Amino acid sequence: MLENIWFVAALWMGLAFIASLISIRLGVSVALVEILVGVFAGNFLGVHQTTEWINFLAMLGSGVLTFLAGAEIDPVSLKTNLKASLVIGGVSFFLPFVGVWLFAQYVLGWPLPQAQIAGIALSTTSVAVVYAVMIEGGYGNTALGKMILAACFVTDFGTVLALGILFADFNLWLLIFVIVTSITLWYMPVWTKFVITSFGATKVSEPEVKFILFVLFFLGGLATTAKSEAVLPAYLVGLVVAGVFLRDKTLVMRMRSIAFAVFTPFYFIKAGLHVSLPALWSALGIIAVLLALKVVTKYLGVYPLARFFKMQNGEAHYTALLMSTGLTFGTISALFGLNNQIIDQTQYSILVTVVILSAIIPTLIAQRYFQPSHETMMAWGKWHEHNQPAKIITNE
């Protein structure tokens, strides 16, 4: 029965629908629930095989999701908080990347490419989780909230860049890819504005969305031909058109609706499908150590810097914990390693489990013990604006 393409589609969309209901009921990220639903389907429902069209939709999901992550960055906020964002975001990427890489290679005995994939997968910060926390807490429009989101971008940009550089095949196609991508990024804001201004009134045909998808598909094709990773140009395109997206909220909502309704469920469910629970039982110790290593290295790097940039103790803890989360780019990196036969299924299961736990545990601790007030988040912006300590209103 499941050889019928319609029944296969119904099964996968049914799993996505169940994940949405659970996400709404529990109030947690739908991406996280979709991964867990995929784990359940793969281990208990016997769903192991994927088809070419499922793989294609999953690939589109990773690309469009990466684009949207870049488009969520407020360019004005990034420029305003450039120093703090670059320093905190850069350290948030570098310390866990190197720490996990060295641990995996010299302690676990993983070969160099596998250790590098581990370092990349666990160096990430989840823009999706942090963004959700900022919106739910009402911090999205505060200076500190925007700075944290900008720092997340810097961290994830380091992750995507490392994935593209370390596993790129340096050839003529890569040079062509770099040149074409650079030209496209330079003109993309102008092209996007032109399409919206000239044809945006034709809402039914959605020319803006089709144009953006065309650019993502074309650059993704160049990236894969050059044996690089398609998420790299997608993230950069999202960043350069972020200013346009901020002025056109309707376009953002349409792109997000398309992505989360059709593309990303296939990506996240497929990511969970490859997690083998039997393989995890024998690796619980490794999972615990890798999780601790990811969180501790990020914490030790971010917390002192947060204090250096005049955050109060509670806000510094809050920032360090949120920067310790991981989800989307962690699973993208791990799945890249599995699909390209760099890591095996056991290593993939270990890395994805650590990524999932890092999305849950630091977030719960941050919200339970270090939830800041809206006034405190605003006060940091006043200090940053005047380059002097602001009067901080505490929760006490």
Contacts in CASP RR format, 6 or more apart in sequence:
PFRMAT RR
TARGET T0000
AUTHOR 0000-0000-0000
METHOD contacts of the structure
MODEL  1
MLENIWFVAALWMGLAFIASLISIRLGVSVALVEILVGVFAGNFLGVHQT
TEWINFLAMLGSGVLTFLAGAEIDPVSLKTNLKASLVIGGVSFFLPFVGV
WLFAQYVLGWPLPQAQIAGIALSTTSVAVVYAVMIEGGYGNTALGKMILA
ACFVTDFGTVLALGILFADFNLWLLIFVIVTSITLWYMPVWTKFVITSFG
ATKVSEPEVKFILFVLFFLGGLATTAKSEAVLPAYLVGLVVAGVFLRDKT
LVMRMRSIAFAVFTPFYFIKAGLHVSLPALWSALGIIAVLLALKVVTKYL
GVYPLARFFKMQNGEAHYTALLMSTGLTFGTISALFGLNNQIIDQTQYSI
LVTVVILSAIIPTLIAQRYFQPSHETMMAWGKWHEHNQPAKIITNE
1 7 0 8 1.000
2 8 0 8 1.000
2 11 0 8 1.000
5 51 0 8 1.000
5 53 0 8 1.000
8 51 0 8 1.000
8 54 0 8 1.000
11 47 0 8 1.000
12 54 0 8 1.000
12 265 0 8 1.000
12 266 0 8 1.000
12 269 0 8 1.000
13 265 0 8 1.000
15 34 0 8 1.000
15 37 0 8 1.000
15 38 0 8 1.000
15 41 0 8 1.000
15 265 0 8 1.000
15 269 0 8 1.000
16 34 0 8 1.000
16 37 0 8 1.000
16 265 0 8 1.000
16 266 0 8 1.000
16 269 0 8 1.000
18 37 0 8 1.000
19 30 0 8 1.000
19 33 0 8 1.000
19 34 0 8 1.000
19 36 0 8 1.000
19 37 0 8 1.000
19 265 0 8 1.000
19 269 0 8 1.000
20 30 0 8 1.000
20 33 0 8 1.000
22 33 0 8 1.000
22 37 0 8 1.000
23 29 0 8 1.000
23 30 0 8 1.000
23 32 0 8 1.000
23 33 0 8 1.000
26 33 0 8 1.000
28 360 0 8 1.000
29 128 0 8 1.000
29 129 0 8 1.000
29 132 0 8 1.000
29 327 0 8 1.000
29 359 0 8 1.000
30 260 0 8 1.000
31 128 0 8 1.000
31 264 0 8 1.000
31 268 0 8 1.000
31 327 0 8 1.000
31 328 0 8 1.000
32 129 0 8 1.000
32 327 0 8 1.000
32 356 0 8 1.000
32 359 0 8 1.000
32 360 0 8 1.000
34 264 0 8 1.000
34 265 0 8 1.000
34 268 0 8 1.000
34 269 0 8 1.000
35 268 0 8 1.000
35 269 0 8 1.000
35 271 0 8 1.000
35 272 0 8 1.000
35 275 0 8 1.000
35 331 0 8 1.000
35 352 0 8 1.000
35 356 0 8 1.000
36 272 0 8 1.000
36 356 0 8 1.000
37 269 0 8 1.000
37 272 0 8 1.000
38 47 0 8 1.000
38 268 0 8 1.000
38 269 0 8 1.000
38 270 0 8 1.000
38 271 0 8 1.000
38 272 0 8 1.000
38 273 0 8 1.000
38 275 0 8 1.000
39 272 0 8 1.000
39 273 0 8 1.000
39 275 0 8 1.000
39 277 0 8 1.000
41 47 0 8 1.000
41 269 0 8 1.000
41 273 0 8 1.000
42 48 0 8 1.000
42 272 0 8 1.000
42 273 0 8 1.000
42 275 0 8 1.000
43 275 0 8 1.000
43 276 0 8 1.000
43 277 0 8 1.000
47 273 0 8 1.000
48 273 0 8 1.000
50 58 0 8 1.000
50 270 0 8 1.000
50 273 0 8 1.000
54 266 0 8 1.000
54 270 0 8 1.000
55 270 0 8 1.000
57 262 0 8 1.000
57 263 0 8 1.000
57 266 0 8 1.000
57 267 0 8 1.000
58 263 0 8 1.000
58 266 0 8 1.000
58 267 0 8 1.000
58 270 0 8 1.000
59 230 0 8 1.000
59 267 0 8 1.000
60 263 0 8 1.000
60 267 0 8 1.000
61 259 0 8 1.000
61 263 0 8 1.000
61 264 0 8 1.000
61 266 0 8 1.000
61 267 0 8 1.000
62 230 0 8 1.000
62 231 0 8 1.000
62 267 0 8 1.000
62 332 0 8 1.000
62 335 0 8 1.000
63 216 0 8 1.000
63 230 0 8 1.000
63 231 0 8 1.000
63 234 0 8 1.000
64 213 0 8 1.000
64 216 0 8 1.000
64 234 0 8 1.000
64 255 0 8 1.000
64 258 0 8 1.000
64 259 0 8 1.000
64 263 0 8 1.000
64 264 0 8 1.000
65 259 0 8 1.000
65 263 0 8 1.000
65 264 0 8 1.000
65 267 0 8 1.000
65 328 0 8 1.000
66 160 0 8 1.000
66 231 0 8 1.000
66 234 0 8 1.000
66 235 0 8 1.000
66 328 0 8 1.000
66 329 0 8 1.000
66 332 0 8 1.000
67 212 0 8 1.000
67 216 0 8 1.000
67 234 0 8 1.000
67 235 0 8 1.000
67 237 0 8 1.000
67 238 0 8 1.000
67 255 0 8 1.000
68 238 0 8 1.000
68 255 0 8 1.000
68 256 0 8 1.000
68 259 0 8 1.000
69 127 0 8 1.000
69 128 0 8 1.000
69 153 0 8 1.000
69 156 0 8 1.000
69 235 0 8 1.000
69 238 0 8 1.000
69 328 0 8 1.000
69 329 0 8 1.000
70 127 0 8 1.000
70 153 0 8 1.000
70 235 0 8 1.000
70 238 0 8 1.000
70 239 0 8 1.000
70 242 0 8 1.000
71 238 0 8 1.000
71 239 0 8 1.000
71 241 0 8 1.000
71 242 0 8 1.000
71 245 0 8 1.000
71 252 0 8 1.000
71 255 0 8 1.000
72 127 0 8 1.000
72 131 0 8 1.000
72 149 0 8 1.000
72 242 0 8 1.000
73 149 0 8 1.000
73 150 0 8 1.000
73 153 0 8 1.000
73 239 0 8 1.000
73 242 0 8 1.000
74 146 0 8 1.000
74 149 0 8 1.000
74 150 0 8 1.000
74 242 0 8 1.000
74 243 0 8 1.000
74 246 0 8 1.000
75 239 0 8 1.000
75 242 0 8 1.000
75 243 0 8 1.000
75 246 0 8 1.000
77 143 0 8 1.000
77 146 0 8 1.000
77 147 0 8 1.000
77 149 0 8 1.000
77 150 0 8 1.000
78 85 0 8 1.000
78 150 0 8 1.000
78 153 0 8 1.000
80 143 0 8 1.000
80 146 0 8 1.000
80 384 0 8 1.000
81 143 0 8 1.000
81 146 0 8 1.000
81 147 0 8 1.000
81 150 0 8 1.000
81 384 0 8 1.000
84 147 0 8 1.000
84 151 0 8 1.000
84 305 0 8 1.000
84 309 0 8 1.000
84 384 0 8 1.000
85 147 0 8 1.000
85 150 0 8 1.000
85 151 0 8 1.000
85 153 0 8 1.000
85 154 0 8 1.000
86 154 0 8 1.000
87 305 0 8 1.000
87 309 0 8 1.000
88 147 0 8 1.000
88 151 0 8 1.000
88 154 0 8 1.000
88 302 0 8 1.000
88 305 0 8 1.000
88 306 0 8 1.000
88 309 0 8 1.000
88 319 0 8 1.000
88 323 0 8 1.000
89 125 0 8 1.000
89 151 0 8 1.000
89 152 0 8 1.000
89 154 0 8 1.000
89 155 0 8 1.000
89 302 0 8 1.000
89 323 0 8 1.000
90 151 0 8 1.000
90 154 0 8 1.000
90 155 0 8 1.000
90 158 0 8 1.000
91 301 0 8 1.000
91 302 0 8 1.000
91 305 0 8 1.000
92 123 0 8 1.000
92 125 0 8 1.000
92 151 0 8 1.000
92 154 0 8 1.000
92 155 0 8 1.000
92 298 0 8 1.000
92 301 0 8 1.000
92 302 0 8 1.000
92 323 0 8 1.000
93 123 0 8 1.000
93 124 0 8 1.000
93 125 0 8 1.000
93 154 0 8 1.000
93 155 0 8 1.000
93 156 0 8 1.000
93 158 0 8 1.000
93 159 0 8 1.000
93 162 0 8 1.000
94 123 0 8 1.000
95 297 0 8 1.000
95 298 0 8 1.000
95 300 0 8 1.000
95 301 0 8 1.000
96 119 0 8 1.000
96 122 0 8 1.000
96 123 0 8 1.000
96 293 0 8 1.000
96 294 0 8 1.000
96 297 0 8 1.000
96 298 0 8 1.000
97 119 0 8 1.000
97 120 0 8 1.000
97 122 0 8 1.000
97 123 0 8 1.000
97 159 0 8 1.000
97 162 0 8 1.000
98 119 0 8 1.000
99 119 0 8 1.000
99 293 0 8 1.000
99 297 0 8 1.000
100 115 0 8 1.000
100 118 0 8 1.000
100 119 0 8 1.000
100 122 0 8 1.000
100 123 0 8 1.000
100 290 0 8 1.000
100 293 0 8 1.000
100 294 0 8 1.000
100 297 0 8 1.000
101 115 0 8 1.000
101 116 0 8 1.000
101 118 0 8 1.000
101 119 0 8 1.000
102 115 0 8 1.000
103 289 0 8 1.000
103 290 0 8 1.000
103 293 0 8 1.000
104 110 0 8 1.000
104 114 0 8 1.000
104 115 0 8 1.000
104 118 0 8 1.000
104 119 0 8 1.000
104 290 0 8 1.000
105 111 0 8 1.000
105 112 0 8 1.000
105 115 0 8 1.000
108 115 0 8 1.000
108 286 0 8 1.000
109 115 0 8 1.000
110 118 0 8 1.000
110 347 0 8 1.000
113 167 0 8 1.000
113 342 0 8 1.000
114 342 0 8 1.000
114 343 0 8 1.000
114 347 0 8 1.000
116 162 0 8 1.000
116 166 0 8 1.000
116 167 0 8 1.000
117 333 0 8 1.000
117 334 0 8 1.000
117 336 0 8 1.000
117 337 0 8 1.000
117 342 0 8 1.000
117 343 0 8 1.000
117 347 0 8 1.000
117 351 0 8 1.000
118 290 0 8 1.000
118 343 0 8 1.000
118 347 0 8 1.000
118 351 0 8 1.000
120 159 0 8 1.000
120 162 0 8 1.000
120 163 0 8 1.000
120 166 0 8 1.000
120 330 0 8 1.000
120 333 0 8 1.000
121 330 0 8 1.000
121 331 0 8 1.000
121 333 0 8 1.000
121 334 0 8 1.000
121 351 0 8 1.000
121 354 0 8 1.000
121 355 0 8 1.000
122 290 0 8 1.000
122 293 0 8 1.000
122 294 0 8 1.000
122 330 0 8 1.000
122 351 0 8 1.000
122 354 0 8 1.000
122 355 0 8 1.000
122 358 0 8 1.000
123 155 0 8 1.000
123 158 0 8 1.000
123 159 0 8 1.000
123 162 0 8 1.000
123 294 0 8 1.000
124 155 0 8 1.000
124 156 0 8 1.000
124 159 0 8 1.000
124 326 0 8 1.000
124 327 0 8 1.000
124 328 0 8 1.000
124 329 0 8 1.000
124 330 0 8 1.000
124 333 0 8 1.000
124 355 0 8 1.000
125 151 0 8 1.000
125 152 0 8 1.000
125 155 0 8 1.000
125 156 0 8 1.000
125 298 0 8 1.000
125 322 0 8 1.000
125 323 0 8 1.000
125 324 0 8 1.000
125 325 0 8 1.000
125 326 0 8 1.000
126 152 0 8 1.000
126 325 0 8 1.000
126 326 0 8 1.000
126 327 0 8 1.000
126 328 0 8 1.000
126 329 0 8 1.000
126 358 0 8 1.000
126 359 0 8 1.000
127 149 0 8 1.000
127 152 0 8 1.000
127 153 0 8 1.000
127 156 0 8 1.000
127 328 0 8 1.000
127 329 0 8 1.000
128 327 0 8 1.000
128 328 0 8 1.000
129 322 0 8 1.000
129 325 0 8 1.000
129 326 0 8 1.000
129 327 0 8 1.000
129 359 0 8 1.000
129 363 0 8 1.000
130 148 0 8 1.000
130 149 0 8 1.000
130 152 0 8 1.000
130 322 0 8 1.000
130 323 0 8 1.000
130 325 0 8 1.000
131 149 0 8 1.000
131 152 0 8 1.000
133 139 0 8 1.000
133 322 0 8 1.000
133 363 0 8 1.000
133 366 0 8 1.000
133 367 0 8 1.000
134 140 0 8 1.000
134 145 0 8 1.000
134 148 0 8 1.000
134 149 0 8 1.000
138 374 0 8 1.000
139 145 0 8 1.000
139 372 0 8 1.000
139 374 0 8 1.000
139 377 0 8 1.000
140 146 0 8 1.000
140 149 0 8 1.000
142 374 0 8 1.000
142 377 0 8 1.000
142 378 0 8 1.000
142 380 0 8 1.000
142 381 0 8 1.000
143 377 0 8 1.000
143 378 0 8 1.000
143 380 0 8 1.000
143 381 0 8 1.000
143 382 0 8 1.000
143 384 0 8 1.000
143 385 0 8 1.000
144 311 0 8 1.000
144 315 0 8 1.000
144 319 0 8 1.000
144 372 0 8 1.000
144 376 0 8 1.000
144 377 0 8 1.000
144 378 0 8 1.000
144 380 0 8 1.000
144 381 0 8 1.000
145 377 0 8 1.000
147 380 0 8 1.000
147 384 0 8 1.000
148 319 0 8 1.000
148 322 0 8 1.000
148 323 0 8 1.000
151 323 0 8 1.000
152 323 0 8 1.000
153 239 0 8 1.000
155 323 0 8 1.000
156 235 0 8 1.000
156 329 0 8 1.000
157 235 0 8 1.000
159 329 0 8 1.000
159 330 0 8 1.000
159 333 0 8 1.000
160 229 0 8 1.000
160 231 0 8 1.000
160 232 0 8 1.000
160 235 0 8 1.000
160 329 0 8 1.000
161 232 0 8 1.000
163 229 0 8 1.000
163 231 0 8 1.000
163 232 0 8 1.000
163 333 0 8 1.000
163 336 0 8 1.000
164 228 0 8 1.000
164 229 0 8 1.000
164 232 0 8 1.000
167 228 0 8 1.000
167 229 0 8 1.000
167 336 0 8 1.000
167 340 0 8 1.000
167 342 0 8 1.000
168 174 0 8 1.000
168 226 0 8 1.000
168 227 0 8 1.000
168 228 0 8 1.000
169 226 0 8 1.000
169 227 0 8 1.000
169 228 0 8 1.000
171 226 0 8 1.000
171 227 0 8 1.000
173 222 0 8 1.000
173 225 0 8 1.000
173 226 0 8 1.000
173 227 0 8 1.000
174 226 0 8 1.000
174 227 0 8 1.000
174 228 0 8 1.000
176 222 0 8 1.000
176 226 0 8 1.000
177 219 0 8 1.000
177 222 0 8 1.000
177 223 0 8 1.000
177 225 0 8 1.000
177 226 0 8 1.000
177 228 0 8 1.000
177 233 0 8 1.000
180 219 0 8 1.000
180 222 0 8 1.000
181 219 0 8 1.000
181 222 0 8 1.000
181 233 0 8 1.000
181 236 0 8 1.000
184 215 0 8 1.000
184 219 0 8 1.000
184 233 0 8 1.000
184 237 0 8 1.000
185 236 0 8 1.000
185 237 0 8 1.000
185 240 0 8 1.000
188 215 0 8 1.000
188 237 0 8 1.000
188 240 0 8 1.000
188 241 0 8 1.000
189 240 0 8 1.000
189 241 0 8 1.000
189 243 0 8 1.000
189 244 0 8 1.000
191 211 0 8 1.000
192 208 0 8 1.000
192 211 0 8 1.000
192 212 0 8 1.000
192 241 0 8 1.000
192 244 0 8 1.000
193 244 0 8 1.000
195 207 0 8 1.000
195 208 0 8 1.000
195 211 0 8 1.000
196 208 0 8 1.000
196 244 0 8 1.000
196 248 0 8 1.000
196 251 0 8 1.000
199 207 0 8 1.000
199 208 0 8 1.000
200 207 0 8 1.000
200 208 0 8 1.000
206 254 0 8 1.000
208 248 0 8 1.000
208 251 0 8 1.000
209 251 0 8 1.000
209 254 0 8 1.000
209 255 0 8 1.000
209 258 0 8 1.000
212 237 0 8 1.000
212 241 0 8 1.000
212 255 0 8 1.000
215 237 0 8 1.000
216 233 0 8 1.000
216 234 0 8 1.000
216 237 0 8 1.000
219 230 0 8 1.000
219 233 0 8 1.000
219 234 0 8 1.000
219 237 0 8 1.000
220 230 0 8 1.000
220 233 0 8 1.000
220 234 0 8 1.000
221 230 0 8 1.000
222 233 0 8 1.000
223 229 0 8 1.000
223 230 0 8 1.000
223 232 0 8 1.000
223 233 0 8 1.000
224 230 0 8 1.000
229 336 0 8 1.000
231 329 0 8 1.000
231 332 0 8 1.000
238 245 0 8 1.000
244 251 0 8 1.000
245 251 0 8 1.000
245 252 0 8 1.000
268 331 0 8 1.000
270 335 0 8 1.000
271 331 0 8 1.000
271 334 0 8 1.000
271 335 0 8 1.000
271 352 0 8 1.000
272 352 0 8 1.000
274 335 0 8 1.000
274 338 0 8 1.000
274 345 0 8 1.000
274 348 0 8 1.000
274 349 0 8 1.000
274 352 0 8 1.000
275 348 0 8 1.000
275 349 0 8 1.000
275 352 0 8 1.000
275 353 0 8 1.000
276 345 0 8 1.000
276 346 0 8 1.000
276 349 0 8 1.000
277 349 0 8 1.000
279 345 0 8 1.000
279 346 0 8 1.000
279 349 0 8 1.000
279 350 0 8 1.000
280 287 0 8 1.000
280 349 0 8 1.000
280 350 0 8 1.000
280 353 0 8 1.000
283 346 0 8 1.000
283 349 0 8 1.000
283 350 0 8 1.000
286 350 0 8 1.000
287 350 0 8 1.000
287 353 0 8 1.000
287 354 0 8 1.000
287 357 0 8 1.000
290 350 0 8 1.000
290 351 0 8 1.000
290 354 0 8 1.000
291 354 0 8 1.000
291 357 0 8 1.000
291 358 0 8 1.000
291 361 0 8 1.000
294 324 0 8 1.000
294 354 0 8 1.000
294 358 0 8 1.000
295 324 0 8 1.000
295 358 0 8 1.000
295 361 0 8 1.000
295 362 0 8 1.000
298 320 0 8 1.000
298 323 0 8 1.000
298 324 0 8 1.000
299 320 0 8 1.000
299 321 0 8 1.000
299 324 0 8 1.000
301 320 0 8 1.000
302 319 0 8 1.000
302 320 0 8 1.000
302 323 0 8 1.000
302 324 0 8 1.000
303 316 0 8 1.000
303 317 0 8 1.000
303 319 0 8 1.000
303 320 0 8 1.000
306 315 0 8 1.000
306 316 0 8 1.000
306 319 0 8 1.000
306 320 0 8 1.000
307 313 0 8 1.000
307 316 0 8 1.000
309 384 0 8 1.000
310 380 0 8 1.000
310 383 0 8 1.000
310 384 0 8 1.000
310 389 0 8 1.000
310 390 0 8 1.000
311 319 0 8 1.000
311 380 0 8 1.000
312 376 0 8 1.000
312 392 0 8 1.000
312 394 0 8 1.000
314 370 0 8 1.000
314 372 0 8 1.000
315 370 0 8 1.000
315 372 0 8 1.000
315 376 0 8 1.000
315 377 0 8 1.000
315 380 0 8 1.000
317 366 0 8 1.000
317 369 0 8 1.000
317 370 0 8 1.000
318 366 0 8 1.000
318 370 0 8 1.000
318 371 0 8 1.000
318 372 0 8 1.000
321 362 0 8 1.000
321 363 0 8 1.000
321 365 0 8 1.000
321 366 0 8 1.000
321 370 0 8 1.000
322 362 0 8 1.000
322 363 0 8 1.000
322 366 0 8 1.000
324 358 0 8 1.000
324 362 0 8 1.000
325 358 0 8 1.000
325 359 0 8 1.000
325 362 0 8 1.000
325 363 0 8 1.000
326 355 0 8 1.000
326 358 0 8 1.000
326 359 0 8 1.000
327 355 0 8 1.000
327 356 0 8 1.000
327 358 0 8 1.000
327 359 0 8 1.000
330 351 0 8 1.000
330 352 0 8 1.000
330 355 0 8 1.000
331 352 0 8 1.000
331 355 0 8 1.000
334 343 0 8 1.000
334 348 0 8 1.000
334 351 0 8 1.000
334 352 0 8 1.000
334 355 0 8 1.000
335 348 0 8 1.000
336 342 0 8 1.000
337 343 0 8 1.000
337 348 0 8 1.000
338 344 0 8 1.000
338 345 0 8 1.000
338 348 0 8 1.000
343 351 0 8 1.000
371 395 0 8 1.000
372 395 0 8 1.000
373 393 0 8 1.000
373 394 0 8 1.000
373 395 0 8 1.000
375 393 0 8 1.000
376 392 0 8 1.000
376 393 0 8 1.000
376 394 0 8 1.000
376 395 0 8 1.000
379 390 0 8 1.000
379 391 0 8 1.000
379 392 0 8 1.000
379 393 0 8 1.000
380 390 0 8 1.000
381 390 0 8 1.000
382 390 0 8 1.000
383 389 0 8 1.000
383 390 0 8 1.000
END
